[in-house]
Amino acid sequence: MSGPDPEWEVLVIGAGPAGTAAAMHLQKNGISTCLCDKAAFPRPKSCGGLLEEQAFRAVEHTSPGSFIARYSEVDVCMPHGPCRQVEAATILIDRTRFDGDRLRYCQNQGVTIREGAVAVAVWQEKDQLITSFRDGRDIRSRAVIAADGSGSLIRKGLQLPPCAMAITLQAEIPTGPDTLRRPLIRFFADNPGYGWIFPGRTMLNVGVYSLHNRGVNTLFQNFLKTNSLPPCSGKGSFVLLRRGSAPAGSGRILLAGDAAGLANPLTGGGIQAALYSGRAAAAALLQTGAAQPLPHYEALLARLTERSFHRLSFARQFYQSAHQHQTYQGCLAALKRKKAVRPRGSY
Ligand SMILES: Cc1cc2nc3c(=O)[nH]c(=O)nc-3n(C[C@H](O)[C@H](O)[C@H](O)COP(=O)(O)OP(=O)(O)OC[C@H]3O[C@@H](n4cnc5c(N)ncnc54)[C@H](O)[C@@H]3O)c2cc1C
């Protein structure tokens, strides 16, 4: 990268999976990197913690201590069908541990870490970016990767087209002796969403996800009842969902993970996309010397979103037709026949 020396080549904001993936890749390639997060780690994170085994194995630092279990099948219940086992090699992780371990790994690799640092805005001055923090301090860098999650302040400051939004409610319930043997997913009949129960070490991780933001608490309580679980209150979060190929940043500010709206609209699952996009943002900066990284970054993101399941339009069609199908695979096959699953490159 060229030009006068700023404090850091790259500032990464947010130390979730996207931010740590970016920082690891930059540091490994000799780029001076500062990784900041508003929280002190380990910090709690609302998450089911389930991801594809293939994605988990590809991670630069998997945090072995965060591993809870491996499954080869998931129980999937369609709205009007029986529950069936669907083949899916998945890994269940403890997100608090996963994120905390990855942050310490970055630190051990030489990344400068700033915890308790709330970034509020980024602006450009000559060829440097200046990020201001709530405590009044600024950091100068050549480029910024904003991986500050679904509530991204940096995204708001860029005034990009709005994302769609999904909502989740989640809780942890102590497990009994008859613990679930594998993750369970139940699609709803009257709502574009699903409920999940994932067996943790000592707790069941239970939640609902919906593309509608009304009546989610009722949905959650009904889901608990259907599965013979005691009523409890859930913690609410929202998930940004990118529309079409909306920009994933501006100039030398690249948005990664949930801040870019990259979670899968069908499930709200976003760990895999966060890991991929964090690394892709770092790769784009490395490739372009931070000159014009955005087109390069968006080309890398297209590889993620061209996966047919990874589109909002697909998720909507799935939920519109789920009640007509007895099996998950049957629903997917019908959508394929209707060409809801479009060819590569379309969105
Ligand atoms: C209830 C729930 C269940 C989920 N279950 C799953 C699942 O089972 N599988 C799956 O793949 N995905 C799941 N997801 C989605 C997944 O958690 C996210 O997609 C993933 O965490 C995105 O990673 P990220 O790095 O982009 O953002 P995050 O993990 O959200 O990290 C963002 C970081 O930025 C920091 N930050 C925020 N604002 C600022 C600021 N202004 N300055 C500095 N730091 C800041 C935060 O403290 C945080 O550490 C779930 C989400 C929810 C809400």
The ligand as an SDF file (V2000), in Angstrom:
LIG
                    3D

 53 58  0  0  0  0  0  0  0  0999 V2000
  -30.3920  -15.5070   17.9800 C   0  0  0  0  0  0  0  0  0  0  0  0
  -29.4070  -15.7390   16.8650 C   0  0  0  0  0  0  0  0  0  0  0  0
  -29.0530  -17.0330   16.5320 C   0  0  0  0  0  0  0  0  0  0  0  0
  -28.1330  -17.2520   15.4840 C   0  0  0  0  0  0  0  0  0  0  0  0
  -27.7710  -18.5390   15.2170 N   0  0  0  0  0  0  0  0  0  0  0  0
  -26.8610  -18.7710   14.2320 C   0  0  0  0  0  0  0  0  0  0  0  0
  -26.4250  -20.1000   13.9560 C   0  0  0  0  0  0  0  0  0  0  0  0
  -26.8300  -21.0800   14.5900 O   0  0  0  0  0  0  0  0  0  0  0  0
  -25.5340  -20.2760   12.9470 N   0  0  0  0  0  0  0  0  0  0  0  0
  -25.0440  -19.2190   12.2300 C   0  0  0  0  0  0  0  0  0  0  0  0
  -24.2470  -19.4380   11.2960 O   0  0  0  0  0  0  0  0  0  0  0  0
  -25.4200  -17.9600   12.4940 N   0  0  0  0  0  0  0  0  0  0  0  0
  -26.3000  -17.6970   13.4760 C   0  0  0  0  0  0  0  0  0  0  0  0
  -26.6690  -16.4120   13.7720 N   0  0  0  0  0  0  0  0  0  0  0  0
  -26.0610  -15.3080   13.0140 C   0  0  0  0  0  0  0  0  0  0  0  0
  -24.6350  -15.0420   13.5000 C   0  0  0  0  0  0  0  0  0  0  0  0
  -24.6240  -14.8790   14.8950 O   0  0  0  0  0  0  0  0  0  0  0  0
  -24.0910  -13.8050   12.8040 C   0  0  0  0  0  0  0  0  0  0  0  0
  -24.3230  -13.9070   11.4210 O   0  0  0  0  0  0  0  0  0  0  0  0
  -22.6060  -13.6260   13.0590 C   0  0  0  0  0  0  0  0  0  0  0  0
  -22.3600  -13.3790   14.4110 O   0  0  0  0  0  0  0  0  0  0  0  0
  -22.0710  -12.4560   12.2270 C   0  0  0  0  0  0  0  0  0  0  0  0
  -20.7370  -12.2190   12.5670 O   0  0  0  0  0  0  0  0  0  0  0  0
  -20.1270  -10.7570   12.4430 P   0  0  0  0  0  0  0  0  0  0  0  0
  -18.6840  -10.8820   12.7500 O   0  0  0  0  0  0  0  0  0  0  0  0
  -20.5330  -10.1520   11.1690 O   0  0  0  0  0  0  0  0  0  0  0  0
  -20.8780   -9.8890   13.5570 O   0  0  0  0  0  0  0  0  0  0  0  0
  -20.9840  -10.1080   15.1290 P   0  0  0  0  0  0  0  0  0  0  0  0
  -20.6870  -11.4900   15.5060 O   0  0  0  0  0  0  0  0  0  0  0  0
  -22.2870   -9.5230   15.5150 O   0  0  0  0  0  0  0  0  0  0  0  0
  -19.8060   -9.2010   15.7080 O   0  0  0  0  0  0  0  0  0  0  0  0
  -19.8740   -7.8170   15.6350 C   0  0  0  0  0  0  0  0  0  0  0  0
  -18.9280   -7.2580   16.6980 C   0  0  0  0  0  0  0  0  0  0  0  0
  -18.8670   -5.8430   16.5310 O   0  0  0  0  0  0  0  0  0  0  0  0
  -18.8490   -5.2280   17.8000 C   0  0  0  0  0  0  0  0  0  0  0  0
  -19.3820   -3.8740   17.6090 N   0  0  0  0  0  0  0  0  0  0  0  0
  -20.6590   -3.5200   17.3090 C   0  0  0  0  0  0  0  0  0  0  0  0
  -20.7370   -2.1850   17.1660 N   0  0  0  0  0  0  0  0  0  0  0  0
  -19.4930   -1.6880   17.3890 C   0  0  0  0  0  0  0  0  0  0  0  0
  -18.9370   -0.3770   17.4000 C   0  0  0  0  0  0  0  0  0  0  0  0
  -19.6890    0.6940   17.1300 N   0  0  0  0  0  0  0  0  0  0  0  0
  -17.6200   -0.2360   17.6570 N   0  0  0  0  0  0  0  0  0  0  0  0
  -16.8510   -1.3170   17.9300 C   0  0  0  0  0  0  0  0  0  0  0  0
  -17.3300   -2.5830   17.9560 N   0  0  0  0  0  0  0  0  0  0  0  0
  -18.6220   -2.7530   17.6790 C   0  0  0  0  0  0  0  0  0  0  0  0
  -19.7410   -6.1280   18.6640 C   0  0  0  0  0  0  0  0  0  0  0  0
  -19.4130   -5.9890   20.0410 O   0  0  0  0  0  0  0  0  0  0  0  0
  -19.3980   -7.5090   18.1190 C   0  0  0  0  0  0  0  0  0  0  0  0
  -18.3620   -8.1300   18.8560 O   0  0  0  0  0  0  0  0  0  0  0  0
  -27.5840  -16.1520   14.7840 C   0  0  0  0  0  0  0  0  0  0  0  0
  -27.9440  -14.8530   15.1220 C   0  0  0  0  0  0  0  0  0  0  0  0
  -28.8400  -14.6300   16.1530 C   0  0  0  0  0  0  0  0  0  0  0  0
  -29.2050  -13.2140   16.5160 C   0  0  0  0  0  0  0  0  0  0  0  0
  1  2  1  0
  2  3  1  0
  2 52  2  0
  3  4  2  0
  4  5  1  0
  4 50  1  0
  5  6  2  0
  6  7  1  0
  6 13  1  0
  7  8  2  0
  7  9  1  0
  9 10  1  0
 10 11  2  0
 10 12  1  0
 12 13  2  0
 13 14  1  0
 14 15  1  0
 14 50  1  0
 15 16  1  0
 16 17  1  0
 16 18  1  0
 18 19  1  0
 18 20  1  0
 20 21  1  0
 20 22  1  0
 22 23  1  0
 23 24  1  0
 24 25  2  0
 24 26  1  0
 24 27  1  0
 27 28  1  0
 28 29  2  0
 28 30  1  0
 28 31  1  0
 31 32  1  0
 32 33  1  0
 33 34  1  0
 33 48  1  0
 34 35  1  0
 35 36  1  0
 35 46  1  0
 36 37  1  0
 36 45  1  0
 37 38  2  0
 38 39  1  0
 39 40  1  0
 39 45  2  0
 40 41  1  0
 40 42  2  0
 42 43  1  0
 43 44  2  0
 44 45  1  0
 46 47  1  0
 46 48  1  0
 48 49  1  0
 50 51  2  0
 51 52  1  0
 52 53  1  0
M  END
$$$$
